[in-house]
Amino acid sequence: MGDYLDGALSPARWEEAVMALDQEQAQAQARAAELREAAAAVEAEATDLDAEREVVGRLQALQALVSGPRSGEDVELLRDALRTTFERVYLAEAEKPGSSSSSPSSGEKLSRRPARSAPS
């Protein structure tokens, strides 16, 4: 600005410089907006990954309960795990060998208990 005030920079050159700086500022602001958007997308993806880990952990716990030997207490633990993991669970008769039906027409629905927070 000193060059302009001293007369070393013509008004036309000053206007060119101002226009160039305005363009650079607009480009920098656009780039900053893109980076903010990308950061928000990364944060959302991280949240999704945390949710996926939680689901996988719950499913692995269910699998361990189902595949191992069970007692009366284990059955109740399994029911609780199913209720806290899924909104709805439908129980259906197992398909008999040689049956062509892939989805039974009747089933029993387990009621959903109020959600409990997962242990930390």
C-alpha positions in Angstrom: 0.0 0.0 0.0 3.0 2.3 0.7 4.0 2.1 -3.0 0.5 3.2 -4.1 0.5 6.1 -1.6 4.0 7.1 -2.7 2.9 7.1 -6.4 5.3 4.2 -7.3 2.2 2.0 -8.1 -0.3 3.2 -10.6 -4.0 3.1 -9.8 -4.4 0.5 -12.6 -1.8 -1.7 -11.1 -3.3 -1.3 -7.7 -6.7 -2.4 -9.0 -5.1 -5.4 -10.7 -3.4 -6.4 -7.4 -6.7 -5.9 -5.5 -8.6 -8.1 -8.0 -5.9 -10.8 -7.9 -6.0 -10.8 -4.1 -9.8 -11.0 -4.1 -9.6 -14.0 -6.4 -7.1 -15.7 -4.2 -9.2 -15.0 -1.1 -12.3 -16.5 -2.8 -10.3 -19.6 -3.9 -8.9 -20.0 -0.3 -12.4 -19.7 1.2 -13.7 -22.3 -1.3 -10.8 -24.6 -0.5 -11.5 -24.1 3.3 -15.1 -25.1 2.8 -14.1 -28.2 0.8 -11.7 -29.2 3.6 -14.4 -28.6 6.3 -16.8 -30.8 4.3 -14.1 -33.5 3.9 -13.4 -33.4 7.7 -17.1 -33.8 8.4 -17.3 -36.8 6.1 -14.3 -38.4 7.8 -15.9 -37.8 11.3 -19.1 -39.4 10.0 -17.2 -42.4 8.7 -15.4 -42.8 12.0 -18.8 -42.8 13.8 -20.0 -45.5 11.3 -16.9 -47.6 12.0 -17.5 -47.3 15.8 -21.1 -48.5 15.3 -20.0 -51.3 13.0 -17.5 -52.5 15.7 -20.2 -52.4 18.3 -22.5 -54.5 16.1 -19.8 -57.0 15.3 -18.9 -57.3 19.0 -22.5 -57.9 19.9 -23.0 -60.5 17.1 -19.8 -62.3 18.2 -21.1 -62.4 21.8 -24.4 -63.8 20.5 -22.6 -66.4 18.5 -20.5 -67.5 21.5 -23.7 -67.9 23.5 -25.5 -69.8 20.8 -22.6 -72.1 19.8 -21.6 -73.2 23.3 -23.3 -75.4 25.9 -26.2 -73.7 27.6 -27.9 -73.8 31.0 -31.1 -72.0 32.1 -29.1 -68.9 33.0 -27.4 -68.9 29.6 -30.8 -68.9 27.9 -31.8 -65.9 29.8 -28.5 -64.2 28.9 -29.2 -65.0 25.3 -32.7 -63.6 25.4 -31.3 -60.4 27.0 -28.6 -60.1 24.4 -31.1 -60.6 21.6 -33.4 -57.9 23.0 -30.6 -55.4 23.4 -29.1 -56.1 20.0 -32.2 -56.2 17.8 -35.4 -54.3 17.5 -37.4 -57.3 16.6 -36.7 -61.0 16.6 -39.0 -63.5 14.9 -38.8 -67.2 15.8 -39.8 -69.6 13.2 -39.9 -73.4 12.9 -36.8 -74.8 11.4 -37.2 -75.9 7.8 -37.7 -79.6 7.5 -35.4 -81.5 5.1 -36.9 -81.7 1.7 -39.2 -78.7 2.3 -39.2 -76.1 -0.5 -40.4 -73.2 1.6 -37.6 -70.8 2.3 -39.6 -68.5 4.6 -42.1 -69.8 7.1 -45.5 -68.1 7.0 -45.9 -67.9 10.8 -43.5 -66.9 13.6 -43.4 -65.7 17.1 -42.2 -62.2 17.9 -40.1 -61.5 21.0 -41.2 -58.2 22.6 -38.6 -55.5 22.8 -37.6 -54.4 26.2 -36.5 -50.8 26.8 -32.9 -50.4 25.4 -30.2 -50.6 28.0 -26.9 -48.8 27.6 -23.9 -51.0 26.8 -21.4 -51.5 29.5 -18.4 -49.2 29.2 
